Amino acid sequence: MRDSIKLSRVESAFEDLSYPVSRNQAATKFDDVTVLMADGSANLGSLIRNCVSDEFDGPTDLYYELNNAMPIEAVGEPGQSEGDA
């Protein structure tokens, strides 16, 4: 069965893992999950494989690292900035 999850719900999905967890174990767990982003979608397992850390101590660590691995489409229009006036 193939699942999909909204980006806003990803961190709560990470709570189902046993920590500490390796990057590969986390990626494998989410290989069949599609994350729905602001403009498109991506395979969650593949995104986790793009993370830098080899191991995560908790769901928050994994979520923060995942945010750094997200494509620009995850947050909205390309080039859009919340901080510029």
QUILIN-V179625 format. One record per helix or strand of 2 or more residues. SS is the DSSP state (H for helix, E for strand). FROM is the first residue (numbers start at 1). TO is the last residue. If there is no record, write none. Layout:
SS;FROM;TO / SS;FROM;TO
//
This chain:
E;3;6 / H;7;14 / E;21;22 / H;23;29 / E;33;37 / E;40;43 / H;44;49 / E;55;56 / H;59;69 / H;72;74
//
